[in-house]
Amino acid sequence: MSERRLDDAEMAAWLPTIRFVQLLPQVLDRTLKAEAGINHAHYAILVMLAGSIGQPVTMTELARTAGLSRSRLSHALDSLEERGWVERTSCSSDKRTLTARLTGAGLELLRAAAPVHVAQIRELVLDPLSPEEREQLGSILGKLLPGVAAAL
């Protein structure tokens, strides 16, 4: 049976990790709101829709990819749809299935916000690391992400 508390080495790895995952979304959120009038969660949804190359994405697929509950996704899409950045429709093959797609206005917003967002990601996450460290980070997160995603 494992101990109930983290040892010093585990704590030395865990504390900066938890602090980083708490602070990064707040910083990204603040900058995107100031520069583009959109929060990071909404920006991420628009990016996912843009990646589907004009094809509608089902709510189930979008919620899973975004790591959001269907309820939170629905509220986010309400806001994005009100602004004209997203369109929701019924799937042509199954009218019970809702899909979402990026509108032209949503794509324009992404084009305006992306340079600021990318610059901040580089500044805060990528540039401080060597190419080898970036590869290690990707590998480590690739190992951790499936377990976290499966726990949702």
C-alpha positions as CSV (number, residue, x, y, z in Angstrom):
1,M,0.0,0.0,0.0
2,S,1.3,3.4,-0.9
3,E,1.7,6.3,1.6
4,R,-1.1,8.8,2.0
5,R,1.2,11.7,1.5
6,L,3.8,12.7,-1.1
7,D,7.4,12.4,-0.3
8,D,9.7,15.4,-0.8
9,A,10.7,14.5,-4.3
10,E,7.1,14.0,-5.4
11,M,6.1,17.2,-3.7
12,A,8.9,19.1,-5.5
13,A,7.4,17.8,-8.9
14,W,3.8,18.3,-7.9
15,L,3.7,21.8,-6.5
16,P,5.0,23.6,-9.6
17,T,2.9,21.4,-11.8
18,I,-0.4,22.3,-10.0
19,R,0.6,26.0,-9.8
20,F,1.3,26.0,-13.5
21,V,-1.9,24.4,-14.6
22,Q,-3.8,26.8,-12.4
23,L,-2.1,30.0,-13.6
24,L,-1.7,29.3,-17.3
25,P,-5.4,29.3,-18.1
26,Q,-5.9,32.5,-16.1
27,V,-3.2,34.3,-18.0
28,L,-4.4,33.0,-21.4
29,D,-7.9,34.0,-20.5
30,R,-6.9,37.6,-19.5
31,T,-4.9,38.2,-22.6
32,L,-7.6,36.8,-25.0
33,K,-10.3,38.8,-23.3
34,A,-8.2,42.0,-23.5
35,E,-7.1,41.5,-27.1
36,A,-10.0,39.7,-28.7
37,G,-13.0,39.9,-26.3
38,I,-13.2,36.1,-25.9
39,N,-12.2,33.8,-23.1
40,H,-9.7,30.9,-23.5
41,A,-12.4,28.2,-23.3
42,H,-14.4,29.8,-26.1
43,Y,-11.3,30.3,-28.1
44,A,-10.4,26.6,-27.8
45,I,-13.9,25.6,-29.0
46,L,-13.5,27.9,-32.1
47,V,-10.1,26.4,-32.8
48,M,-11.5,22.9,-32.6
49,L,-14.3,23.8,-35.0
50,A,-11.8,25.5,-37.4
51,G,-9.8,22.3,-37.4
52,S,-12.8,20.4,-38.8
53,I,-12.4,22.3,-42.1
54,G,-16.0,23.4,-42.5
55,Q,-17.5,20.1,-41.5
56,P,-20.0,20.2,-38.7
57,V,-18.9,18.6,-35.4
58,T,-21.4,16.8,-33.1
59,M,-21.9,18.1,-29.6
60,T,-20.7,14.8,-28.2
61,E,-17.5,14.9,-30.1
62,L,-16.9,18.6,-29.3
63,A,-17.6,18.1,-25.6
64,R,-15.2,15.1,-25.5
65,T,-12.4,17.0,-27.3
66,A,-12.9,20.2,-25.3
67,G,-13.1,18.3,-22.0
68,L,-16.4,20.0,-21.1
69,S,-19.7,18.6,-19.9
70,R,-22.5,18.7,-22.4
71,S,-24.1,21.4,-20.2
72,R,-21.0,23.6,-20.1
73,L,-20.5,23.2,-23.8
74,S,-24.1,24.1,-24.5
75,H,-23.7,27.4,-22.5
76,A,-20.5,28.2,-24.3
77,L,-22.1,27.5,-27.7
78,D,-25.1,29.7,-26.7
79,S,-22.6,32.6,-26.1
80,L,-20.7,31.9,-29.3
81,E,-23.8,31.6,-31.4
82,E,-25.2,34.9,-30.0
83,R,-22.1,36.6,-31.2
84,G,-22.4,35.0,-34.7
85,W,-19.2,33.0,-34.4
86,V,-20.8,29.5,-34.4
87,E,-23.9,27.9,-36.0
88,R,-25.7,24.9,-34.6
89,T,-27.9,22.7,-36.7
90,S,-29.4,19.2,-36.7
91,C,-27.3,16.5,-38.3
92,S,-28.7,15.6,-41.8
93,S,-28.6,11.9,-41.1
94,D,-30.1,12.0,-37.5
95,K,-32.2,15.0,-36.6
96,R,-31.7,14.3,-32.9
97,T,-28.0,14.9,-33.2
98,L,-26.9,18.6,-33.0
99,T,-23.8,19.7,-34.8
100,A,-21.8,23.0,-34.7
101,R,-19.7,24.7,-37.3
102,L,-17.6,27.9,-37.4
103,T,-19.1,30.8,-39.2
104,G,-17.1,33.3,-41.4
105,A,-17.2,35.8,-38.5
106,G,-15.9,33.1,-36.1
107,L,-13.0,32.4,-38.5
108,E,-12.2,36.1,-38.8
109,L,-12.1,36.4,-35.0
110,L,-9.7,33.4,-34.8
111,R,-7.5,35.0,-37.5
112,A,-7.3,38.2,-35.4
113,A,-6.8,36.4,-32.0
114,A,-4.4,33.7,-33.1
115,P,-1.2,35.8,-33.4
116,V,-1.6,37.1,-29.9
117,H,-2.4,33.7,-28.5
118,V,0.4,31.9,-30.3
119,A,2.9,34.6,-29.2
120,Q,1.8,34.2,-25.6
121,I,2.1,30.3,-25.8
122,R,5.6,30.7,-27.2
123,E,6.6,33.2,-24.6
124,L,5.2,31.4,-21.6
125,V,5.6,27.7,-22.5
126,L,7.7,27.0,-25.5
127,D,10.5,29.6,-25.7
128,P,11.9,29.0,-22.2
129,L,12.4,25.3,-23.1
130,S,15.1,23.8,-25.3
131,P,14.0,21.7,-28.3
132,E,14.8,18.6,-26.2
133,E,12.8,19.8,-23.3
134,R,9.8,20.6,-25.5
135,E,10.0,17.0,-26.8
136,Q,10.2,15.8,-23.2
137,L,7.2,17.9,-22.2
138,G,5.1,16.6,-25.1
139,S,6.1,13.0,-24.2
140,I,5.3,13.4,-20.5
141,L,2.0,15.1,-21.2
142,G,1.2,12.4,-23.8
143,K,1.6,9.8,-21.0
144,L,-0.5,11.7,-18.5
145,L,-3.3,13.0,-20.6
146,P,-5.0,9.7,-21.4
147,G,-5.4,8.9,-17.7
148,V,-6.8,12.3,-16.9
149,A,-9.1,12.2,-19.9
150,A,-10.4,8.8,-19.0
151,A,-11.2,9.9,-15.4
152,L,-13.7,12.5,-16.7
